Amino acid sequence: MDVDKRRVGLVNDLRAAREFTRAAYAHLADEALAFPKRPELNLPLWELAHVAWFQEYWCVRFPHIASRPSCVPNADARFDSRAIDHAARWDLDYPQRTEILKYLDDTLEMVATRVANAPTAQLYFYELALRHEAMHTEAFVMSLHTLGLPAPENVSAPLPQKRVGTDIAFEGGVFTLGTTPNEHARFVFDNEKWSHDARVASFSLRSTLTTCGEYADYLEATRAKPPRDWRRTASNGWEIRWFDQWRALADGAPVSNVSQHEALAYCTWAERRLPTEMEWEFAM
């Protein structure tokens, strides 16, 4: 990819990610942001500030951390996840919500203006910050659903699939797993380094995802306990929870709101199994 196009695309992606981040909790009043202290959740104000801090730390301040303090006082002591235990994040002294949103805006603008002149090797950190923010936006959505809070405006329900799945057979064999060192110009997570030969046995993979309707058939046939976010209606149909709402089950939509052990139980009933990570890699 042309380096200039890569820089333009990177700025656009950073802005899009920040737009999603700012919108994640924008529909909630301040009092709704007082999430309970639970191991699977982060306090919203801490997590928003952490996203801004991470971007500022790696794209603006690194590697001269000591001589380039954060634009927010005591940011390293409050928003560095390596230094702040998860449970302690509920007890910190936070800036106001408006100040944290300004921190998000200020860090984005600092980074956007630096991309054009950043050494090519330094672009790794910009892409790292982008992917870090993407992972946190998934956590924002997960937290809202977990607590039964309204969905952000920019999150929509998955659409039903338009085709019937068929099994695709793969013979298996030896293939290259991981990223080769000569691809250093693109972003690579450390757990993707480096390429090596891997062997996978023959297997088959369905061309479409398991649907809600298929999972409902399993529940009907086995009388298994429904997942926590599934329930029968008065007319003996099914509803599935979508954030703070219960919606009629869309038979053709990809199955959701099931745990791993519930998915494994379905596979046993359907005489199937979940694919391994290596099989996914091979199939792609």
N, C-alpha and C positions, 0 to 999 in steps of 0.2 A: 504494500500500500504506500502511496506517495505520502511523505512525512507531513507536508502541509495539509493534505486532506485528513490525515490522521489527527492532527491537532484541532482542526475545525470540528471534526466529528466528536472528538473528546470533549470539547467545550459544550457542544450541543447536548451530549449525553449527561454531562455533569449538571447542566441546567435542568434537564428533564428529571433527573433523579432528585434534585433539590425541590423541584415543584411538587413531586409526589410526597417527599418528606414533610414539607410545610403543610400539605393538605391532609396528612394522615390523621391529625388530631384537631384540625381547624374547626370541625363541626361540634366539638365538645366544649362545654363551659369549664372554667378553671376547676371547679369543685369535682368534676368528673375525672380529672387527671390524677386524683389521689388514689392510685391503684393500690390494692392490698399487697403486702409483702409476701410474695410467693416465688418459689425458685424458678418457675418458667417465665416470669414476667420481669420487666424493667420498669422503673418509675419513668413516666413519659418525659418529664423535664430533664431528667438525667440523660436519657437515651438521645434526645434531640441535641442536647449540648455535647454529648460524646461524639455524635456524628460530625458536628462542626469542629470539635477539638481534633479529631483524627485527621480530618482534611487539612486543617491549619498546621498540625504538627509535622506531617510528612511532606506536604507540598509547599509550605511557606517557611517553616522554621528549620527543618532538617537540612543539613547535618549540624547546623550551628545553634543548637537548642539553647545553650547557656546565654548567648549574646542576642538571641531573638525571642524574647518573652512573648507569651500569648497576648492578644489584644483584650482578653478578659482576665481580670485579676485571679490569681490562684487556680487557673484552669487545670494545670498539671496535677494539682493535689485533689481536684474534685472530679475530673472527667476522664482520667486515664484509667481504663478498665484493668490494666495490669497492676495498678496501685490501690484500687478501691475494691474491697470485698463486695460481693453482690448484696449481701444483707445490709451493709453500711450505707448503701446509696439512698436509702429512705431517710437517713438522719443528717444529711448534708445541708448546708446553708446555700440555697439556690438563688440565682438571680430571678427576677420576675420573668414571666412568660414572654413579654414583649422584648426583654433584653436577650433572651435566648434566641428568639426569632431573628433579632438583629444580628446576633453572632452567626447564625446560619447564613444570612444575607451577606455579611461582611466577608466571611471566609470564602464564600463562593466567588465574590467579585475579585478578591485578592488572587485566587487561584486562576480564574478565567483570564486575568490580565497577564499572568506569568507563563501561561502555556505556550504562547507564540515564541518566546525567547528561551524557554527551558531546554537544556541539553537533551538530546534524544534519549540518552540513558535515564535521565530523570523522569521521563514520561511514565516509567514503570510505576512511580509513586502516585501519579495522578490517576492512573488506571486502577491501582490498588484502592485508592480512596473511593473511586466510583463503585467498585465491586463491594467494598465494605459498606457503603451506603445502601446498595441494593439488598444486601443481606439484612440490614436493619429495617428496611421498608417491609420485608417479609415479616419481621418480628412485630412491627407496628400492627399489621393486619391480623396476625395471629393473636396478639394481645386483645384487640377489640372483640374478636370472635369469642375468645376464651371467656371474657367477662360479660358477654351478652350485650355489648354496647353497639350503637348504630354504626353501620359501615360508612367509610368515607365515600364521597361522591364519585371518586375516580376508581372505585372497585365494583365490578359487576359480576353476576353469577356466571358460571361456565355454561356454554351453549350445548344443547344436545348434539351428539355425533350424527352425521348424516349418512353413514354407511355401516354395513354389517362387517364385523371383524372376521378375518380369516387367519389361519395359522401359516406362518412363513418358516420354512425349514432352513436351518443353517448347518452346514457340514462340520463347522468348527475347524480347528487347526491352530497353527502358530501365527500370531499377528503382533504388530508393534503397538505396545501400550505405553502411554505417556508422551511427553513432548521432547522432540529432538533439540539438542543445544543450538543448532543453526537457526532456530526459529526465535532467537532472542529479541527480535524487533516487535513481537507481539507479547501481550501480557501472559504470564504463566504463574499460577499458584505454586508454592513450594512443594505441595504434595502431588504435583503433576510432573516433577523432575525425577529422573530423566527417562527417556525412552528405553525400553528393553523388550526382549521377546517374551511373549506369554502364550500359553497354550490353553485353549478352551475346547471342551468336548462338544459333540454335535448337540444341537438343541433346536427348539422351535419357539417362536415368539408371535403372539397375536398382533395383528396389524392395528387394532384399535384398543382403547382402554376398556376395562370392565365398567359396566354402567350401573347406575343406581337401580334400574329395573332388574338387572341380573342379581344384584345383592339382595333386593327385596324378595326375589324368587327363593333365594337361599333361606331367608328368614321365614318365609311362609312354609317351606318344605321341612325345615328342621325345628321350627318353633324355638330357635335360639333367642337368647336375650338380645333385644335390639341395642345398637350403640346408644350412647348417652344422648346424642343429638338427633336421634330418630324417634318418631312416635307414631302410633296408630291414630287415625281420626275416628270420629263417631261413626262414619260410614265404612269403617274397616279398611280405609286406604292408608297411605303413608304420608307423613310430613317430615321435613328435614329442617333443622335450625340454620338460619342464615343471619349471623350476628344477633340482633335483638328481635328477629322475626321468625315465625314458623311458616314455611312455604310448602305447597304441594310438591311432592316428589316428581321431578322430571325424569321419566324412565330412561331416556337416552343420554342423560348427562353423565359425565365421568363420576364414578363413585367417590364420595367424600365423607368426611366426618366419621371415619372408622379408624380404630387403633391397629397397631401391627398384629396383635394376637387375633383380632377380629378378621383382619385380612387373611391371615394364615388359616383360620378356621374355614373361611369361605373357599380358599384354595383346596383344602382337603375335601370338602364337599363336592366341588366342581372338578375334582381330579386334575388339578393344575398346580402350579407353584409360582412363587414370585421369581423373577429373573435376578441373576446376580449382577453386580456392577460390571464384572468382566464381560458378561454376555451383552449387556447394554452397549459397552464400548465396541465390542466386536460387530454388533448389528448395525451400529452407526457408521 
